[in-house]
Amino acid sequence: MYSSRLLIAAVHHLYVFEELATSPLSIEDLQTRLGLKERPAMVLFPALCAMGMLAFNRANQLQLTDLGTCLTYRANPNLAAYVGLEKSDPAVLEMVERLKNDGPLKTPTGIAYIKEGEGPSPMDDPETSRSLTLALAGRAQLLAPIVAHKLPRHNGHLLDIAGGSGFFTYEWLLANPEATATVLDRPQVLTVAAECLDTFSRSNRSGADTVPGRVTLLPGDMLTDELPEANLILAASLFHDWPTETCRLLAQRFANTLKPGGELWVHDAFLNDALDGPQAVTDYSAQLFWVTKGRAYSRREYRQWFTEAGLVATTENISTQLDYGLIRALKP
Ligand SMILES: C[S@@+](CC[C@H](N)C(=O)[O-])C[C@H]1O[C@@H](n2cnc3c(N)ncnc32)[C@H](O)[C@@H]1O
């Protein structure tokens, strides 16, 4: 759904293919010619690469593929009119607006999964925050056993930043019977997390009843509040809600609060380092662009933030499921 909206926007409203018809361009030059900010450009261009319409040449410039060439009106025959059948669809027009403006023009009730500054946040509204948190709880519950066994075994402290339902923490504590943990999130979200914890602890799994005594649900603002020290930090589906400059700030804050020898773990869906796919993630990136202030990032982008924050990024790429994976960085 998001791929087709991006494609129609690119052909009929932003003229991406026409801009590239005469010569290849660097990402930055194409972005400037189209008048796009970094975030929409980095949602759109990787998606068009993943769809096989653009490709990077040896000079790392974007150029049209044969398919991309067919999407220009100057090609004869061409597919441009055909792709444009839904060019006036309201969802397409809204996507164009958001690409041009780097997000919706008006957000009177705030942005999903975002609490920033003094403005309104759906995460502080009891009903909306409940439904947004529960919307992710099933995914967390499904992936948590896999993540828990790929994270290190430890008897120290895990900080699950913006932990939502908390399932990643509960499952990790079950696998690490001496460990303790903090789930930090907004107060309304933690009301739901407490219910999930109660359900988890009442399951008949051995040791599940010990988990509530080892976990603290800590209300706070990860952007401004002092963070508790930890041996391990888990940032699951977190960075992808935020623009690049906030990701840099968060990486620095997490690095500061890790104990020496500690590890920052990111669980997310990653773009290829070449920024040309995979399509499942470029589509997810468009969805994140639509709903949040973020997008999908490549592992290379994360590793750059980690290094800038004084951490040592490892080269391991660990898969989990649902197009997700883990990367980590170490605090010397
Ligand atoms: C996409 S959810 C991820 C939840 C969980 N980690 C998971 O993977 O299921 C992002 C979370 O960030 C939280 N969040 C957003 N802004 C925050 C802030 N400033 N401080 C603390 N948590 C915040 C939201 O409330 C939400 O629970």
PDBQT file of the ligand as one rigid body, heavy atoms in Angstrom, charges set to zero:
ROOT
HETATM    1  C1  LIG A 401       7.144   1.855  18.985  1.00  0.00    +0.000 C 
HETATM    2  S1  LIG A 401       6.914   1.798  20.717  1.00  0.00    +0.000 S 
HETATM    3  C2  LIG A 401       8.020   0.472  21.174  1.00  0.00    +0.000 C 
HETATM    4  C3  LIG A 401       7.582  -0.261  22.406  1.00  0.00    +0.000 C 
HETATM    5  C4  LIG A 401       8.404  -1.498  22.758  1.00  0.00    +0.000 C 
HETATM    6  N1  LIG A 401       9.810  -1.201  22.886  1.00  0.00    +0.000 N 
HETATM    7  C5  LIG A 401       8.187  -2.589  21.739  1.00  0.00    +0.000 C 
HETATM    8  O1  LIG A 401       9.107  -2.903  20.987  1.00  0.00    +0.000 OA
HETATM    9  O2  LIG A 401       7.084  -3.129  21.710  1.00  0.00    +0.000 OA
HETATM   10  C6  LIG A 401       7.736   3.246  21.260  1.00  0.00    +0.000 C 
HETATM   11  C7  LIG A 401       7.550   3.548  22.723  1.00  0.00    +0.000 C 
HETATM   12  O3  LIG A 401       8.266   4.755  23.004  1.00  0.00    +0.000 OA
HETATM   13  C8  LIG A 401       7.589   5.415  24.036  1.00  0.00    +0.000 C 
HETATM   14  N2  LIG A 401       8.026   6.817  24.105  1.00  0.00    +0.000 N 
HETATM   15  C9  LIG A 401       7.840   7.786  23.179  1.00  0.00    +0.000 A 
HETATM   16  N3  LIG A 401       8.375   8.950  23.580  1.00  0.00    +0.000 NA
HETATM   17  C10 LIG A 401       8.915   8.708  24.807  1.00  0.00    +0.000 A 
HETATM   18  C11 LIG A 401       9.627   9.511  25.728  1.00  0.00    +0.000 A 
HETATM   19  N4  LIG A 401       9.902  10.796  25.473  1.00  0.00    +0.000 N 
HETATM   20  N5  LIG A 401      10.040   8.938  26.885  1.00  0.00    +0.000 NA
HETATM   21  C12 LIG A 401       9.766   7.640  27.151  1.00  0.00    +0.000 A 
HETATM   22  N6  LIG A 401       9.121   6.816  26.300  1.00  0.00    +0.000 NA
HETATM   23  C13 LIG A 401       8.692   7.350  25.140  1.00  0.00    +0.000 A 
HETATM   24  C14 LIG A 401       6.155   5.238  23.649  1.00  0.00    +0.000 C 
HETATM   25  O4  LIG A 401       5.290   5.515  24.738  1.00  0.00    +0.000 OA
HETATM   26  C15 LIG A 401       6.129   3.790  23.164  1.00  0.00    +0.000 C 
HETATM   27  O5  LIG A 401       5.772   2.906  24.184  1.00  0.00    +0.000 OA
ENDROOT
TORSDOF 0
